[in-house]
């Protein structure tokens, strides 16, 4: 089952909110103890994430789940995927994250979002003791998580920006309906080149064919 959650920390407090398997909203918030005094904002953000997940495992709400957890701290996201940090405090928290994944049979995704989305969703308010914003007003959690939308649906001006510097101003996005299949090959003309995608087992090869010269390059 998929579980979605947001975590955020401020200088004096922390908060987290999760949409659990049964559709209920689970949240926590509080203030930091003295052991967090004189620590960095990155440490507080990552510690809050770790402790929110540990709490979810303790109550069995996150067991056997695929968890998508959203943070507005890019250092936290980077530390998780790199798996290490030069900071001993952050490194110890990363180890706890890995232990959480193993002990809770959990698959974890850490996703960076903007601070404005965190404010709208309500967890920024939770970190400051405000329980009246975003999901706390019974607004569905998924309305703040547009993972089902592609980039142009989320930001329509992106297409015009790409077309402004592309040699062919009529270039359109690659979509399944515009692909031409020839055997195991998929072809699409973009910016004067023919993009050829070949799928062989689990390996995807992309060949760029220059329409004017016939030259090509390969990328795996």
C-alpha positions in Angstrom: 0.0 0.0 0.0 1.1 3.6 -0.7 1.4 6.1 2.1 2.0 9.8 1.5 3.4 12.2 4.0 5.0 15.6 4.6 7.6 16.5 7.2 8.9 19.9 8.1 10.9 21.4 10.9 11.4 25.0 12.2 13.9 26.4 14.6 11.9 25.5 17.6 9.4 22.9 16.5 8.6 20.0 14.1 5.6 18.5 12.4 4.6 15.7 10.1 1.4 14.5 8.5 0.6 11.2 6.7 -2.4 9.9 4.7 -2.4 6.3 6.1 -3.6 3.1 4.4 -7.2 3.5 5.7 -7.4 7.0 4.4 -7.1 8.6 7.8 -4.9 11.5 8.6 -2.1 10.9 11.1 0.0 13.8 12.3 2.4 14.8 15.0 4.0 18.1 16.1 6.0 19.4 19.0 9.0 21.4 20.1 12.6 20.4 20.2 14.3 19.3 23.4 17.5 20.9 24.5 19.6 18.2 22.8 18.7 19.9 19.5 20.0 23.2 20.6 22.8 24.6 18.4 22.2 22.0 15.7 21.7 22.9 12.0 18.4 23.2 10.2 19.5 20.3 8.0 19.9 18.1 11.1 16.4 19.1 12.5 14.8 18.4 9.1 16.3 15.0 8.7 15.8 14.0 12.4 12.2 14.9 12.1 11.8 12.7 9.0 13.5 9.8 10.8 11.5 10.1 14.0 8.2 10.4 12.0 8.9 7.2 10.2 10.1 5.4 13.4 6.8 6.5 15.0 4.8 5.1 12.1 6.6 1.8 12.4 6.0 1.7 16.2 2.2 2.0 15.6 2.4 -0.4 12.6 0.8 2.3 10.4 3.7 2.2 7.9 4.5 -1.5 8.0 4.7 -3.2 4.5 4.1 0.1 2.8 5.6 2.1 0.0 6.1 5.5 1.6 6.4 8.8 -0.4 7.6 11.4 2.0 7.9 15.0 1.0 10.4 17.6 2.4 11.3 21.1 1.4 14.9 20.5 2.4 17.1 19.5 -0.6 19.9 18.4 1.7 17.7 15.8 3.3 16.7 14.4 -0.1 20.3 14.4 -1.3 21.6 12.7 1.9 19.0 9.9 1.6 19.8 9.1 -2.0 23.6 9.5 -1.7 23.5 7.3 1.4 26.2 9.2 3.3 27.2 12.6 4.6 30.3 14.3 5.8 28.5 15.3 9.0 28.5 12.6 11.6 25.1 13.7 13.0 23.5 13.5 9.5 25.3 10.2 8.7 23.9 8.6 11.9 20.4 9.7 10.9 20.9 8.2 7.4 21.9 4.9 9.0 18.7 5.0 11.0 16.7 5.6 7.8 18.3 2.5 6.2 17.5 0.5 9.3 13.9 1.7 9.1 13.6 0.4 5.6 15.0 -3.0 6.5 13.1 -3.5 9.8 9.8 -2.3 8.6 9.8 -3.9 5.2 9.2 -0.4 3.8 10.1 1.0 0.5 10.9 4.7 0.9 10.9 7.6 -1.5 12.1 11.0 -0.4 10.8 13.8 -2.6 11.8 17.5 -2.5 9.0 20.0 -2.9 8.9 23.8 -2.7 8.5 25.7 0.6 5.3 27.2 -0.7 3.8 23.8 -1.3 4.7 22.8 2.2 3.0 25.9 3.5 -0.2 25.2 1.5 -0.2 21.6 2.6 -0.2 22.5 6.2 2.8 20.8 7.7 4.8 24.0 7.8 2.1 25.2 10.1 2.3 22.1 12.2 5.9 22.7 12.8 4.9 26.0 14.4 2.0 24.7 16.4 -0.7 25.7 13.9 -3.3 22.9 13.3 -5.7 24.9 11.1 -4.0 24.9 7.7 -4.0 22.6 4.6 -4.8 19.0 5.3 -5.8 19.9 8.8 -8.9 21.5 7.3 -9.8 18.1 5.8 -8.5 18.9 2.4 -7.4 15.7 0.7 -3.7 15.0 1.0 -3.4 13.9 -2.7 -4.5 17.4 -3.9 -1.1 18.6 -2.8 0.8 15.7 -4.5 0.5 16.0 -8.3 2.7 13.1 -9.1 0.2 11.9 -11.7 0.7 15.0 -13.8 3.5 15.4 -16.3 5.7 18.5 -16.3 3.7 20.5 -18.9 0.4 19.9 -17.1 2.0 21.2 -14.0 3.7 24.2 -15.7 2.0 25.0 -19.1 4.6 27.8 -19.8 7.4 25.2 -19.9 6.4 24.1 -23.5 6.5 27.7 -24.9 9.9 28.2 -23.2 11.3 25.0 -24.8 9.9 26.1 -28.2 11.5 29.5 -27.9 15.0 28.1 -28.1 14.4 25.0 -30.1 15.3 25.3 -33.9 11.9 24.0 -34.8 9.3 26.2 -33.1 6.5 23.7 -33.9 8.2 21.0 -31.8 5.6 19.2 -29.7 6.0 16.9 -26.7 6.7 13.2 -27.2 3.5 11.3 -26.6 2.6 7.6 -27.3 0.2 8.7 -30.0 3.0 10.5 -31.9 5.4 7.6 -31.8 5.9 5.5 -34.9 6.7 1.9 -34.2 8.9 -0.1 -36.6 9.5 -3.5 -35.1 11.1 -2.9 -31.7 11.9 0.7 -32.6 10.1 3.8 -31.7 10.7 7.0 -33.8 9.9 10.6 -33.2 11.2 13.7 -35.0 12.3 16.4 -32.6 14.2 19.6 -33.4 15.4 18.4 -36.8 16.6 15.1 -35.4 15.0 11.7 -35.5 14.9 10.2 -32.0 15.0 6.5 -32.2 14.3 4.5 -29.0 14.9 0.7 -29.1 14.0 -1.5 -26.2 15.9 -4.7 -25.7 14.9 -6.5 -22.5 15.5 -4.1 -19.7 17.9 -1.9 -21.7 16.8 1.2 -23.5 18.9 2.6 -26.3 18.4 6.1 -27.8 19.9 6.9 -31.2 19.8 10.5 -32.5 19.8 10.7 -36.3 20.6 14.1 -37.9 18.0 14.5 -40.6 20.2 16.8 -42.7 23.6 14.8 -42.6 22.5 11.3 -41.7 25.0 11.3 -38.9 24.0 9.7 -35.6 25.0 9.3 -32.0 24.1 6.7 -29.5 23.1 6.9 -25.8 22.3 3.9 -23.6 
